[in-house]
Amino acid sequence: MMRWVSAAALLVLGCSQISAEPLELGAKAPTFSNLQTAQGKTISSSDFDKDALVVCITCNHCPVAKAYQDRLKQFEDKYGDKADLVAINVNLGESDGLEAMKKRASEEEFNFDYAIDPSQKVGEQLGARVTPEFFVFDKDRKLVYTGAFDDNMNAEKVSKGYVEEAVNAVLSGGKAPASTKPVGCGIRYEK
């Protein structure tokens, strides 16, 4: 009985197994093309050419993803001239559709690209498990960090900014922080 309850709880939370292995440090970033953004444009991986690239796998409905919206805007304000940031939604529920994304991006005044990948390929190729989950790539688009944005969902209690440290390492030629375990809502990949 307990196994059934646990399995049901995981289904309610939207957790699922992913088919791809997590991307290993040093691996090349997956490429993508023709992703629609909430801002009304189409983007491809080749559009991003700054020294660092941060890919955030996120969505509309997850409360953890929502908790990081302002931090993503602040990151873009601080690093936008040196690093590219793209948020990609791979969830397929109605609350995560493009129209809902457009509304959220407008209301929250997103200053970064917020794209949808209905194929879910980018998330699968990255091995993303939850939203939000972050992947930092260097100029050669090799993975240097993956995991959480920082060490606390409550912005007032953050003591370590992992993504910022990784980007600073890329920009200065230093060593990125060790990858961390991301915390968030499970991604449901369609079979």
C-alpha contacts under 8 A as a table, 3 or more apart, distances in Angstrom:
res1	aa1	res2	aa2	distance
1	M	4	W	5.25
1	M	5	V	6.41
2	M	5	V	5.13
2	M	6	S	6.19
3	R	6	S	5.10
3	R	7	A	6.12
4	W	7	A	5.11
4	W	8	A	6.09
5	V	8	A	5.06
5	V	9	A	6.07
6	S	9	A	5.03
6	S	10	L	6.27
7	A	10	L	5.13
7	A	11	L	6.33
8	A	11	L	5.05
8	A	12	V	6.26
9	A	12	V	5.12
9	A	13	L	6.26
10	L	13	L	5.07
10	L	14	G	6.29
10	L	15	C	5.41
10	L	16	S	7.69
11	L	14	G	5.06
11	L	15	C	5.91
11	L	16	S	7.54
12	V	15	C	7.74
13	L	185	C	7.04
13	L	186	G	6.85
14	G	185	C	7.15
14	G	186	G	5.49
14	G	187	I	6.36
14	G	188	R	5.69
15	C	185	C	7.27
15	C	186	G	4.18
15	C	187	I	5.75
15	C	188	R	5.75
16	S	186	G	6.67
16	S	187	I	6.44
16	S	188	R	5.21
16	S	189	Y	6.80
17	Q	188	R	7.74
17	Q	189	Y	7.63
18	I	21	E	7.67
18	I	124	E	6.86
18	I	127	G	7.11
18	I	129	R	7.09
18	I	189	Y	6.58
19	S	124	E	6.97
20	A	124	E	5.64
20	A	125	Q	6.36
20	A	126	L	7.84
20	A	127	G	5.53
21	E	125	Q	7.94
21	E	126	L	7.97
21	E	127	G	5.42
22	P	125	Q	7.74
22	P	126	L	5.97
22	P	127	G	3.85
22	P	128	A	6.78
23	L	27	A	6.54
23	L	125	Q	7.13
23	L	126	L	5.18
23	L	127	G	5.73
23	L	143	L	7.93
24	E	27	A	5.59
24	E	143	L	7.24
25	L	142	K	7.38
25	L	143	L	4.98
25	L	144	V	5.55
25	L	145	Y	6.80
25	L	146	T	7.99
26	G	142	K	4.95
26	G	143	L	4.86
26	G	144	V	6.25
27	A	142	K	5.26
27	A	143	L	5.51
28	K	140	D	7.92
28	K	141	R	5.62
28	K	142	K	4.51
28	K	143	L	6.31
29	A	126	L	7.79
29	A	137	F	7.06
29	A	141	R	5.49
29	A	142	K	6.05
29	A	143	L	6.65
30	P	122	V	6.68
30	P	125	Q	6.42
30	P	126	L	7.13
31	T	44	S	7.59
31	T	45	S	5.44
31	T	46	S	7.76
31	T	122	V	7.74
32	F	35	L	7.43
32	F	44	S	5.41
32	F	45	S	5.29
32	F	122	V	7.02
33	S	43	I	6.27
33	S	44	S	3.94
33	S	45	S	6.30
34	N	42	T	5.29
34	N	43	I	5.40
34	N	44	S	5.59
35	L	42	T	5.31
35	L	43	I	5.23
35	L	44	S	6.48
35	L	115	A	5.99
35	L	116	I	6.07
35	L	117	D	6.09
36	Q	40	G	6.84
36	Q	41	K	5.92
36	Q	42	T	4.60
36	Q	43	I	6.55
36	Q	115	A	5.46
36	Q	116	I	5.86
36	Q	117	D	7.73
37	T	40	G	5.42
37	T	41	K	5.43
37	T	42	T	6.04
37	T	43	I	7.24
37	T	98	L	7.74
37	T	102	K	7.96
37	T	113	D	6.42
37	T	114	Y	5.30
37	T	115	A	3.97
37	T	116	I	6.28
38	A	41	K	7.55
38	A	98	L	6.42
38	A	99	E	7.66
38	A	101	M	5.58
38	A	102	K	4.31
38	A	103	K	7.96
38	A	105	A	6.35
38	A	113	D	7.52
38	A	114	Y	5.66
38	A	115	A	6.14
38	A	116	I	7.89
39	Q	102	K	6.62
39	Q	105	A	7.35
39	Q	113	D	7.16
39	Q	114	Y	7.28
43	I	47	D	6.58
43	I	115	A	7.83
44	S	47	D	5.53
44	S	48	F	7.86
45	S	48	F	5.90
46	S	49	D	7.08
48	F	53	L	7.24
48	F	84	D	6.16
49	D	52	A	7.97
49	D	53	L	7.96
49	D	84	D	7.43
49	D	139	K	7.68
50	K	53	L	6.87
50	K	81	D	7.97
50	K	82	K	5.95
50	K	83	A	5.31
50	K	84	D	5.96
50	K	139	K	6.89
51	D	82	K	6.39
51	D	83	A	5.97
51	D	84	D	7.99
51	D	138	D	6.16
51	D	139	K	4.40
51	D	170	V	7.39
51	D	171	L	6.70
52	A	82	K	7.04
52	A	83	A	4.63
52	A	84	D	6.21
52	A	136	V	7.06
52	A	137	F	5.73
52	A	138	D	4.79
52	A	139	K	5.51
52	A	141	R	7.77
52	A	167	V	6.31
52	A	170	V	6.45
52	A	171	L	7.11
53	L	83	A	5.68
53	L	84	D	4.73
53	L	85	L	6.00
53	L	86	V	7.93
53	L	136	V	5.75
53	L	137	F	5.07
53	L	138	D	6.51
53	L	139	K	7.60
53	L	141	R	7.34
54	V	83	A	7.32
54	V	84	D	6.06
54	V	85	L	4.76
54	V	86	V	6.40
54	V	134	F	6.85
54	V	135	F	5.68
54	V	136	V	4.57
54	V	137	F	6.39
55	V	85	L	6.04
55	V	86	V	5.16
55	V	87	A	5.92
55	V	88	I	7.25
55	V	134	F	5.78
55	V	135	F	5.13
55	V	136	V	6.48
56	C	85	L	7.57
56	C	86	V	6.23
56	C	87	A	4.54
56	C	88	I	6.10
56	C	132	P	6.33
56	C	133	E	5.64
56	C	134	F	4.57
56	C	135	F	6.44
57	I	87	A	5.85
57	I	88	I	4.96
57	I	89	N	5.90
57	I	90	V	7.12
57	I	123	G	6.70
57	I	128	A	7.02
57	I	130	V	7.71
57	I	131	T	5.87
57	I	132	P	5.45
57	I	133	E	5.24
57	I	134	F	6.44
58	T	65	A	6.04
58	T	87	A	6.33
58	T	88	I	5.90
58	T	89	N	5.02
58	T	90	V	7.26
58	T	130	V	7.77
58	T	131	T	4.50
58	T	132	P	4.49
58	T	133	E	6.79
59	C	62	C	6.40
59	C	65	A	6.50
59	C	88	I	7.48
59	C	89	N	4.78
59	C	90	V	7.06
59	C	91	N	6.39
59	C	96	D	6.09
59	C	131	T	6.47
59	C	132	P	7.43
60	N	65	A	7.19
60	N	66	K	7.07
60	N	89	N	7.77
60	N	95	S	6.54
60	N	96	D	5.14
60	N	100	A	7.49
60	N	101	M	6.55
60	N	104	R	7.49
61	H	65	A	7.66
61	H	66	K	7.56
61	H	95	S	6.17
61	H	96	D	6.42
62	C	65	A	5.21
62	C	66	K	6.29
62	C	131	T	7.01
62	C	184	G	7.42
62	C	185	C	5.93
63	P	66	K	4.95
63	P	67	A	6.16
63	P	185	C	7.94
64	V	67	A	5.03
64	V	68	Y	6.73
64	V	131	T	7.23
64	V	132	P	6.96
64	V	153	M	7.05
64	V	183	V	7.78
64	V	184	G	5.42
64	V	185	C	7.01
65	A	68	Y	5.38
65	A	69	Q	6.74
65	A	131	T	5.86
65	A	132	P	5.13
65	A	184	G	7.03
66	K	69	Q	5.38
67	A	70	D	7.33
67	A	153	M	6.70
67	A	154	N	7.66
68	Y	71	R	5.14
68	Y	72	L	6.23
68	Y	132	P	7.92
68	Y	153	M	7.51
69	Q	72	L	5.21
69	Q	73	K	6.47
69	Q	108	E	7.96
69	Q	110	F	8.00
70	D	73	K	5.06
70	D	74	Q	6.18
71	R	74	Q	4.96
71	R	75	F	5.99
71	R	155	A	7.99
72	L	75	F	4.98
72	L	76	E	6.19
72	L	112	F	7.86
73	K	76	E	5.11
73	K	77	D	6.24
73	K	110	F	6.35
73	K	111	N	6.00
73	K	112	F	6.98
74	Q	77	D	5.02
74	Q	78	K	6.19
75	F	78	K	5.13
75	F	79	Y	5.85
75	F	80	G	7.42
75	F	164	E	7.88
76	E	79	Y	5.28
76	E	80	G	4.64
76	E	85	L	6.86
76	E	111	N	6.88
76	E	112	F	6.55
77	D	80	G	5.73
77	D	111	N	7.97
78	K	81	D	7.94
79	Y	82	K	5.34
79	Y	83	A	5.53
79	Y	84	D	7.88
80	G	83	A	5.42
80	G	84	D	6.23
80	G	85	L	7.49
81	D	84	D	7.91
82	K	171	L	7.94
83	A	167	V	7.50
85	L	112	F	6.39
85	L	113	D	7.12
86	V	112	F	6.35
86	V	113	D	5.09
86	V	114	Y	6.25
86	V	115	A	7.47
87	A	112	F	7.45
87	A	113	D	6.13
87	A	114	Y	4.78
87	A	115	A	6.18
88	I	114	Y	5.87
88	I	115	A	4.78
88	I	116	I	5.54
88	I	117	D	6.67
89	N	96	D	7.45
89	N	114	Y	7.45
89	N	115	A	6.12
89	N	116	I	4.73
89	N	117	D	6.06
90	V	116	I	6.17
90	V	117	D	5.12
90	V	118	P	6.08
90	V	119	S	7.51
90	V	120	Q	4.93
90	V	122	V	7.73
90	V	123	G	6.38
90	V	187	I	7.84
91	N	96	D	6.11
91	N	97	G	7.98
91	N	118	P	7.41
91	N	120	Q	7.42
91	N	187	I	6.67
91	N	188	R	6.81
91	N	189	Y	7.58
92	L	96	D	6.07
92	L	97	G	6.50
92	L	118	P	6.57
93	G	96	D	5.22
93	G	97	G	6.45
94	E	97	G	5.20
94	E	100	A	7.77
95	S	100	A	5.95
96	D	100	A	6.05
96	D	101	M	6.43
97	G	100	A	5.41
97	G	101	M	6.20
97	G	116	I	7.79
98	L	101	M	4.87
98	L	102	K	6.08
98	L	116	I	6.71
99	E	102	K	5.10
99	E	103	K	6.39
100	A	103	K	5.15
100	A	104	R	6.25
101	M	104	R	5.07
101	M	105	A	5.99
101	M	114	Y	7.75
102	K	105	A	5.20
102	K	106	S	6.08
103	K	106	S	5.25
103	K	107	E	6.06
104	R	107	E	5.18
104	R	108	E	5.86
105	A	108	E	5.30
105	A	109	E	5.54
105	A	110	F	4.99
105	A	114	Y	7.48
106	S	109	E	4.97
106	S	110	F	6.72
110	F	113	D	7.64
110	F	114	Y	7.82
117	D	120	Q	5.37
117	D	121	K	7.24
117	D	122	V	7.16
119	S	122	V	7.97
120	Q	123	G	5.58
120	Q	124	E	6.30
120	Q	189	Y	7.06
121	K	124	E	5.03
121	K	125	Q	5.90
122	V	125	Q	5.16
122	V	126	L	6.14
123	G	126	L	5.17
123	G	127	G	5.99
123	G	128	A	5.15
124	E	127	G	4.90
124	E	128	A	6.26
125	Q	128	A	7.82
128	A	133	E	6.50
128	A	187	I	7.74
129	R	133	E	7.42
129	R	186	G	5.94
129	R	187	I	5.71
130	V	133	E	5.88
130	V	182	P	6.91
130	V	183	V	6.77
130	V	184	G	5.20
130	V	185	C	5.08
130	V	186	G	4.38
130	V	187	I	5.25
131	T	183	V	7.49
131	T	184	G	5.04
131	T	185	C	5.29
131	T	186	G	6.59
131	T	187	I	6.80
132	P	148	A	7.50
132	P	182	P	7.40
132	P	183	V	7.32
132	P	184	G	5.93
132	P	185	C	7.59
133	E	146	T	7.45
133	E	147	G	5.66
133	E	148	A	5.88
133	E	149	F	7.44
133	E	182	P	5.72
133	E	183	V	7.58
133	E	184	G	7.73
134	F	145	Y	7.92
134	F	146	T	5.50
134	F	147	G	5.31
134	F	148	A	6.03
134	F	149	F	6.34
134	F	163	V	7.46
134	F	182	P	7.84
135	F	143	L	6.92
135	F	144	V	7.82
135	F	145	Y	5.84
135	F	146	T	4.50
135	F	147	G	6.79
136	V	143	L	5.87
136	V	144	V	5.79
136	V	145	Y	5.13
136	V	146	T	6.37
136	V	163	V	7.08
136	V	166	A	6.82
136	V	167	V	6.99
137	F	140	D	7.54
137	F	141	R	4.86
137	F	142	K	5.07
137	F	143	L	4.44
137	F	144	V	5.59
137	F	145	Y	7.22
138	D	141	R	4.92
138	D	142	K	5.52
138	D	143	L	6.68
138	D	144	V	6.72
138	D	170	V	5.73
139	K	142	K	7.49
139	K	170	V	7.80
143	L	146	T	7.56
144	V	166	A	7.15
144	V	176	A	6.28
145	Y	163	V	7.62
145	Y	166	A	6.34
145	Y	176	A	6.55
145	Y	177	P	6.96
145	Y	178	A	6.89
145	Y	179	S	5.28
146	T	179	S	5.12
146	T	180	T	6.59
147	G	179	S	5.68
147	G	180	T	4.60
147	G	181	K	5.15
147	G	182	P	4.51
148	A	151	D	7.12
148	A	162	Y	6.92
148	A	163	V	7.50
148	A	180	T	6.02
148	A	181	K	6.23
148	A	182	P	4.29
148	A	183	V	6.50
149	F	161	G	6.34
149	F	162	Y	5.58
149	F	163	V	5.17
149	F	164	E	7.98
149	F	182	P	7.91
150	D	153	M	7.70
150	D	158	V	6.68
150	D	159	S	7.84
150	D	160	K	5.66
150	D	161	G	4.26
150	D	162	Y	4.98
150	D	163	V	6.77
151	D	158	V	5.75
151	D	159	S	6.59
151	D	160	K	5.61
151	D	161	G	6.66
151	D	162	Y	7.44
152	N	155	A	6.56
152	N	157	K	6.12
152	N	158	V	5.05
152	N	159	S	7.69
153	M	157	K	7.93
153	M	158	V	7.64
154	N	157	K	5.53
154	N	158	V	6.79
155	A	158	V	5.47
158	V	161	G	7.20
161	G	164	E	5.46
161	G	165	E	6.15
162	Y	165	E	5.09
162	Y	166	A	6.14
162	Y	177	P	6.61
163	V	166	A	5.04
163	V	167	V	6.15
164	E	167	V	5.11
164	E	168	N	5.99
165	E	168	N	5.07
165	E	169	A	6.09
165	E	176	A	6.50
165	E	177	P	6.59
166	A	169	A	5.04
166	A	170	V	6.29
166	A	175	K	7.62
166	A	176	A	4.48
166	A	177	P	5.99
167	V	170	V	5.03
167	V	171	L	6.16
167	V	176	A	7.64
168	N	171	L	5.07
168	N	172	S	6.02
168	N	174	G	7.68
168	N	176	A	7.97
169	A	172	S	5.19
169	A	173	G	5.56
169	A	174	G	4.28
169	A	175	K	5.38
169	A	176	A	5.21
170	V	173	G	5.26
170	V	174	G	6.34
170	V	175	K	7.56
170	V	176	A	7.15
171	L	174	G	7.74
